[in-house]
């Protein structure tokens, strides 16, 4: 089976995160393909939402290199492709369908690359497809907590064309190598006051005013910044929602503010600034930066066979953050998706980019563990 045929088969299987049964079906397909097409040891663990699929080849022990993907996708729009929300189409050199870009195209590329080299591995190598990545890395965190700890990992999220303004005229953008990515911290700030009639005006203990004070402090903060891969990478913080009060003539006793913070490796805002309000951290997806320069150089070389690959920093968090933060894994992100393709109603991915990713993955395995 070709890489593209495999990608089409995977995309056609519903695996959106609201239904664990759907994630299980996609995991079943990944597991069955690996058992049929490789002599690797294939495991299905007890992670939530149907279990992760882990294939291992070469000697026993923690993998020297792991290809890390996920088989869940975000929910498709209810009114899109009404007859079949998981239809996959090939046209104009691209695959269209939910999960083509994020990330079943790259998943298929890594599966076929792994199958091509698994029998030749002289050092431990693994392919992993996690559950629940779109829900905060559920499967990845479960695997790490149960001993999954590769030395190096290639995470299959998109890195195609991130280092260039536009695609070259002779084909899809080059496959770049993400050596770092930002994290995301989601905060809920709750300010408290005392309910009173609005006629008392400024004499009231108005929760909204306390919330405004907290917002003003946020706006005065300079988010952290650092140089990574020759470029300046900035953190950011933004108020995204505010809710307080339930009547026009009542001073509110509570006001809630939601805050989106994009963290960078080694930098985040100091929550001590919120001394007069209550703060809850609702989500904290770790950032990542690869410290293994040899791994970076080999990956860039593998990706530069057709055109020069660039070292880039992704603005989005991935499972690489969990692996770096909790397992000490040196991670890179290399995948077929281009900026703005994932999670859209017309999600698509370049067929040529999928095939080139397969070649890059195979070259990297042969360089590192064969």
C-alpha positions, -999 to +999 in steps of 0.1 A: +000+000+000+013+034-009+017+062+016-010+083+000-035+053-001-028+047+036-034+084+044-067+083+026-077+052+045-069+069+078-086+101+070-118+082+061-120+068+097-138+093+121-116+100+150-128+133+165-122+139+201-158+140+213-163+103+208-137+079+222-151+051+201-140+070+170-105+074+183-104+037+190-114+028+155-085+049+141-061+033+166-073-001+155-064+007+119-030+020+128-023-010+149-035-035+123-014-019+095+017-020+116+012-056+125+006-066+089+034-045+073+062-047+099+079-072+121+080-047+149+066-053+184+033-035+184+016-026+217-017-011+225-017+005+260-046+015+283-044+053+277-078+070+277-099+073+245-089+039+231-052+035+239-020+046+223-003+025+196+034+020+200+056+000+176+092-009+185+120-022+164+157-029+170+172-038+204+152-035+235+154-004+257+142+032+255+141+044+219+171+063+205+146+078+181+107+079+181+083+092+155+054+107+175+020+114+160-016+113+170-047+098+153-074+120+169-087+151+150-108+181+158-145+178+152-156+186+117-182+214+112-217+200+114-228+216+081-196+208+061-197+178+038-231+170+052-234+136+035-200+124+048-180+146+071-149+123+068-148+121+030-113+124+015-107+138-019-077+140-042-075+170-064-049+195-077-021+177-060-037+178-025-057+156-002-088+172+013-106+160+044-107+163+081-073+153+095-054+153+063-031+181+076-034+174+113-021+149+110-030+117+092-009+126+061+023+128+081+012+099+102+010+077+071+044+090+060+060+080+093+043+046+093+056+037+058+090+051+066+091+031+098+081-001+079+108+004+054+136+005+080+123-014+110+141-046+101+174-029+097+175-010+130+206-016+151+194+007+179+160+010+195+135+029+173+098+035+178+067+048+160+039+061+183+004+073+176-012+089+206-048+096+215-062+129+228-036+153+215-063+177+205-075+176+241-043+186+258-020+157+251-040+131+270-023+101+254+012+115+254+010+124+291-003+089+299+025+072+280+052+093+298+037+086+332+039+049+323+075+049+312+077+061+276+110+081+275+127+082+241+161+100+238+150+118+206+117+123+190+104+137+157+069+150+163+048+149+131+030+183+133+033+207+104+066+224+095+062+228+058+067+263+045+069+279+079+103+295+071+093+311+038+069+338+028+054+318-001+056+286-020+082+284-048+068+283-083+081+247-089+061+230-062+051+230-025+072+249+001+102+232+016+100+210+046+114+230+075+126+218+109+110+232+140+137+233+167+114+249+192+078+259+198+058+281+221+036+268+249+001+279+260-011+288+295-048+295+299-057+315+330-090+324+347-088+355+369-117+360+393-121+393+411-144+396+441-163+426+455-195+432+474-229+434+458-247+468+462-272+491+446-256+510+417-268+543+433-239+541+458-215+545+429-178+547+436-184+539+473-192+503+463-167+475+463-171+468+426-156+435+413-153+448+378-130+476+390-108+450+407-107+430+374-098+462+355-069+468+379-057+432+371-060+438+334-041+471+336-012+452+354-013+426+326-011+454+299+020+469+317+039+436+316+066+430+289+063+394+279+096+374+279+117+372+248+147+352+237+168+343+206+162+308+192+176+295+159+187+330+150+153+346+154+136+366+182+108+346+199+084+366+220+058+354+245+024+371+245-005+376+268-041+386+259-074+390+277-099+370+256-131+371+277-146+391+305-179+385+324-193+404+354-227+416+366-262+405+359-283+436+363-280+473+351-285+487+386-265+463+407-228+465+415-214+431+408-197+410+435-177+389+410-161+394+377-142+368+357-115+373+331-099+347+308-063+352+298-044+335+270-006+334+275+018+321+249+049+310+268+084+305+254+112+282+266+124+295+299+100+324+300+065+332+312+047+360+331+049+361+369+015+352+384+024+371+416+011+403+399-024+390+406-021+395+443-056+410+447-075+385+427-078+347+425-060+330+395-067+295+382-044+278+357-068+259+334-043+247+309-005+248+308+010+233+276+048+234+278+070+251+253+099+232+238+134+238+225+158+211+212+192+211+230+208+184+208+226+203+181+238+171+164+201+159+161+192+193+146+220+192+121+212+157+109+175+165+106+182+197+086+205+177+063+179+150+058+153+177+050+176+196+027+180+170+000+156+188-024+159+224-012+175+240+019+155+234+051+153+262+076+153+260+114+121+275+126+101+281+158+064+270+157+039+293+174+017+264+184+022+238+212+025+201+204+032+169+222+069+177+219+064+200+248+052+172+271+080+149+260+107+176+265+092+188+299+083+154+315+106+128+298+137+149+290+134+140+253+151+161+226+124+169+201+121+183+166+089+189+147+088+179+110+055+174+092+037+180+059+011+205+070+016+242+060+005+272+081-032+277+083-042+243+070-052+224+102-086+226+118-103+243+089-135+232+071-115+228+039-085+211+055-060+198+031-023+188+027+001+186-003+005+151-016+041+160-026+048+172+010+036+139+024+059+120+001+088+142+009+082+138+046+083+100+042+117+104+025+130+126+053+118+103+080+135+073+063+167+092+058+168+103+094+162+067+107+189+054+085+213+081+097+206+076+134+197+040+142+205+018+112 
